[in-house]
Structures are given as structure tokens and as C-alpha cells.
Amino acid sequence: MLFKTNDITTFKKFINVSFTFDVNNNFPGLMEAEDDYLKPILGDDLYEQLNTSANAESPDEGLADLLSLCRKVIGPLSVLLGISTRHIKIGDSGLKKTVADGVENVFGWEYREVKEELKDKVAKALDKLWQHLYEHGDDYDWEDTTEINTIFKTGSEFNQHYSLHQPHRVFPLLKPIIKKVEELFIWDAIGKAFLEEMKELTESEGNPDRLHALDLLKSAIAHFTIHKAVSELTVKKTDNGLTVMLNDVGDQPFKGDRTAPDNLLTLVRDEALKDGQKYLKKLRLFLREKASAELFRTYFESDYFDTKPTKKTDYNANRTGIVRL
């Protein structure tokens, strides 16, 4: 584990909450936090390197920053995972609660405040960890283990087209939805082959028309993604943008249940769909104007290319203007 056995002093530095527990338990919840949350992010190889360094007499200085970021995640997370059951004992007579002399149980609101504070610490730490890995992952031979190829490569890139709170943490959760949006919304509009071609474009591409088309495409996909995310994830609207909550951590009454969106989230969902459609329409109009055998050739030669606007029926064309009553 990334904390040495019973090294309470180091552990406390990453919690910032006054607490006591039996050292023989060896940081309860820590193994679960590492196995279920940290390892899927780091990958087995990088985690083993980090674990070896954390428990060595002379830790690897090259891993110091990463180790600190990981400890900021798993420290409060390990406490959060067991906070609702740590004082409970199971015996022949059922569930019992441990009560120490001179110590009172907290009120319900205090318990919820502590949980929210721990969740906030974990969320912020996860956001910084993901950002560090995306920016410095090559230093550790790290690769994103989600293995989902989308038009967006990082949370920062997505955030340029739709504001997210803690975009680096939220982005991995959105990647499956982005993939679904590409297949359900974009393939039918511009074709799979052209989408895959656009994914290969980078900001260093010198052609301004290509960059403009890429910008419109990303904006459309980002807004469609938010439209579906409101229905599929537990999201929250903040002053800094939309975010995905850590509702799968802790003692939710029915894990897996999703609270129906309130009026604000319904508005966010509907507006995201409308804006996504507008961006997609702008993209198709732009491609209709610019596509040729030299520019956007894949789209130009596909069945999705249309040189004419959609024909509308004029129901008033044959009216004489005479109305009889």
C-alpha cells in the first residue's frame, strides 16, 4: 500500500481531520481505495512502481509528486469508504454500536457535512491527479487505461467547448458517453469515415477551414454529450460548470439509483441538445460550402455530402389570395 504499515503520522497529513483508530486495523478502507479507484487509473505496472517506492527506505524522487497526489486521493477516500460502518459491530445478537466514554455521537447534519467535506477532498485530488497524468504521463510511461478513442483527448480540451467543474476528473466518466454520441449523432450526419479523419486533426493543422470545421464538430459533440450525461450520470450544476458527483462512494441508500433531474438540470439537458443541433447544422452548412476533391475529400465523395439545401414545400405557392366565407 502507498502508506507504510501503521505510519499514522504520514496518513494524518493527507486527511486533515482529527481522528483515532486501532492501528492493528492497518488503515481500514485503504486497500479498497487503492484496488477499486487508484489502480484502474494508474494501471498495474505504474502502481507497483509507486508502491515499491512508497515502502522503500530511499523513495524514488522521480515519483515523489505522483505519490503525493495519489495519497491525497486514497487518504480521505479510505476514511470515506468506511465512515458509515466503522463504529458498528456484528455479533450473535445483531448489530451493535460502539460508544466511548466522554464521546458523543454526531448529529445527522454533522455526519453529512463530514462526508461532503471528504467527498470534496477526494474529487479535487482526483482532478489534480488526472491532470498530472495527462500532462506528465510520458515521464512514467503511463497510458490512459480506458482505451476509448474519442475526438477529445483530455478534459481541458472538452472544457473549451463546454464548461465543466473539475474537468480532468469528469472527462474519463464522459468518455463512454462521447463514444456513444459519435455513433448515434455524428455517424448519421457526416459519416464514420469522415469523423475518424477529423479525429486525427490537431491544433497544429495549418488550414483554417479544417480547424473551423473541427471546432464546430467538437462543440456539437460536447453539447450532445452533456445532453445524454444529465440522464445517465449523477450530475450537478455549479457556478464553475457541470460536474459528476461522487455518489457511488459512501452509504447511499440504494446504490445505482439515479435521482430524477430537477428543473434546472432538465433545462441544461434540453438546451444542450438544442445547441448541439445548431452546431451540427452549422458544420454541415460549412462543409456544403467548402468540401471539394481537395478539401474534406472523404466527406465530399461520400453519400452524406449534399450540394443543395433541404427543399421545403411552399404551401402558399398556389394560393389565389381570395377567401370565401
N, C-alpha and C positions, 0 to 999 in steps of 0.2 A: 504494500500500500504506500501511498505517497506521503504519509506521515509515519515516522518511526514509531515502533510499538510503545504506547503509553507516553509519548512525548507531548504531554498536556500543554506545556508552555508554548510550543510552536503552534499547536492546534488552536489555542485561545486567540492567537494573533489574527487568525483568519475568521473568527466568529464575531468578536467584539460584543459578546453578550456574557454577563456573569452567569456561570453555571457550575454544577458539580455533578460528577457521575463516578461510578465504580470503575477504577482503572482496569480491573480484571476483564471488563467487557471489551476493552481494546477498541474504543471509538465505535460504538454501535451505529449501524447505518452507513458506515464509511465504505464497506465492501460493496454494498448495494449501489451507492452513489457512483463508485468507480466503474463497476461492471455494467450497469444499466444506462449510465449517462455519459461518462467520460470516455470509456473505451470505444464506443461507436463513433465518437468524434475523432479521436486520435488515431485509431487503428491499433491493432495488437502490437506491431513492431515498435512504434514510437512510444506506446505506453510502457512496454518492457524496458526501453532505454531510460525513460523517465523514472520508472520505479527503481531501477538499479542505481541510478544517480542519487535519488532521494534517500536511499538507505546506505549509501557508501560513506566511508569516513571522509573522503575528499570528493564532494559532489562535482559534477561536470559544470564548469562555469558557462559553457555554451548553452546549457539547458536551464539556467537559473531563471530567466524571465518566463519561460514556458511553465516551469514548475510552480512559480509563484501564482501565475494566472490560473492554473489547474487547481491549486489549493484553495484559491478564492471561490472556486465553484463548489468543490466537493466538501469543504468545511461546513458552510451553512446548509448545504443540501443534505448532508448526513444527519444533521440535527433535525431538519425539517421532515425528513422521511419518517422519523420515529417519534415525533413530538406528541402525537395523539395517543400513543400506546406505551410510552416509556415508563409511566408510573403504574401500569396495570400488571397484575399478576394473575395467572391462571392456575387454579388448584382444583381439588376434588369437589369443593363446594361452589365452584364457578369463578367469575371474575371478581377480583378484589383490587382496591385502590390503596397505594402506599401513601401514608400521610406521616410526615416527620413532625416531631415536637417543635413548637415555635414557628412552624412554617404553614402558611395558609395557601389554599388553592386559589388560583387567579380567577377573576370573573371571566365570563364568556367573552366580553368585548376585549379584555386584555389578551386573552388567548388568541383571538383572531388578529389583533394588532401585531403580536409577535410573529404569527405565521406570515402575515403580509410583509412584514419587515424582512423576514428570512427569504421569502419569495423574491422580493425586490433585489436583495443582495445577490441571489443566485442568477436572476435574469440579467443584471448588469454585468456580472462576472462572465456569464456565458457569451454575452455580446462582445466583450473585450477579448475573450479567448478566440472566438471565431474570427474577429478582425485581425488578430495577431497571426493566426494560421493562414488566412488568405493573403496577408501582406508578407509574411516571412516563412511560409511553409516550405519553400525551397531549401531553407537553411537546415531543415530537419528531414528532408526527403519525404515530406508529408503530401498526401493527395486526398482530396475530398472523397470520402468513402461512400457518399450517397450514389455516385455513379449515374446521375441523371443529367443528361446533356440538354440544356435549355439555352435560349438566346441570351439569358443573363448569366454572368459568371460569378458575380458577387452581390452581396446585399447593398453595397454602395452604389452599384450600377442600377439595381432595381429602384433604389431610393431616389434616383434622378428623375424617375418617371412617375412615381407615386410615393408620397412621404410615409415612411414607416418609423415607429419608435423602436429603437434597438434593432436596426435593420440587419446587422450581421447575425444576430441570434435568430431572428424571424425568417430570414431567407431560406435556410435549409428546410424549414417546415413548409414553405411555399413551393419548393421545387416540384413536388409531385403534382401540385395544382397547376403550376405553369406548364408542365408537360401535358396535362390534360387539356388545358386551354389551347395549346398549339395544335393538338389533334382535333379538337371539337370545333374550334372557331376559325383557326387560320388555314388549315389544310383546305377547307371548302372555299376559302376566299382567294387564296393566291397559289395554292398547291404545295404539297410536301417538298418537292424538289427545290422550289424557289426558296422556301423557308430555310431549308438546310443550307442553301447557298448563302443566304443572308446571315446565318449564324456565324459564318466564317469571317465576315467583315469585322474590322476593328476600327478604333478611332483614328488610327494612323492612315486609313484609306483616304487617298487624296481627292477622289472625285466627290464634289459637294452634293451631287444628285444622289449618289449611293448613300451618303451619310444622312441626307434628309429622309430618304425612304426608310433607312434603318431606325432613325429616331421615331418616325411615325409608327413603325411596326412595333417597336418596344413599348411605346406609350399605349398602343391598343392592347397588347398582351398584358401589360401591367394592370390596366384597369379591369380587363376581363378576369384576371387572377383575383383581384380584390373582390369582385362580384361573387365569385364562387367561394372564396375563403370565408366570407361572412357566414355562409351557410354550412361550411364543412369544418371550420375550426372555431375554437372559443376565442373570439377576438374582442378587443376593447378599443374604443376611440379615446385618444389622449390629445393634449394640446400639441404634442410633438409628432402626432401622426397615429396611424393604426398600428396595433401590436397584437401578438398572440399571447394569451395568458398561460401561466404555468399551472393550469387547473388539474393536470394529471399528477401533481405532486402534493401529497398530504392526505387528508381524510375526507375527501368529497363523499357525500352520501351515496351516490351511485356513479361510480367511475364509468366513463364512456358516454354518459348522458350529456346532452348539449342544451343549454338554455336558449329558448327561442329569442331571436333578436328583438330588441326594443325598437321604438320608433326611429331613434337616431341611426341605429345600425341598418334598419330597413331602408332608410334614406340613403345611407352610404352605399349599400348594395345596389339600389336602383340607379343612383347617379353614376356609379362606376360602370354599370352596363351601358348606360346611355353614352357616356364619354368614350368608352371603348368602341362602341359602334361608330361614333363620329370620327375617331382617329382612323379606324379601319376604312371608312368611306373616303377620307382624305388621302389615305395611302393608295387606294385603288384609282382614284381620280389622277393622282400624281403619276402612277405607273402607266395609266392610259395615255397620258400626255408625253411621257419621256421614254417609254420602252421602245426598243428597236433591236435590230440584229447586232448592234454594237454595245448597247446599254441594256441591262436587265434581259439578256438574251433568253435565259431559261424561261422567264415569265412570258416574254414576247412570243416564243414558239409553243407555248402551252395552250391548252383549251381554256384556261382561265383568263387569257387576255381578250379584252373586248374593246374595240376601237370606237364604239358608239355608246352614248348614254342610254340608259334604260328607257325604252319607249313608253310613254304614258298615253293613255287613252283620253282624248278630249271629249267629254260627254256633252259639251256645249257647242261643238262644231256645227251640228246640223239644226240648231235651234233657229227659229224664224223671228223670235222676239215678240210674237203675237200670242197672247194668253187669253183664252176664253173661259168665262165663268158660267 
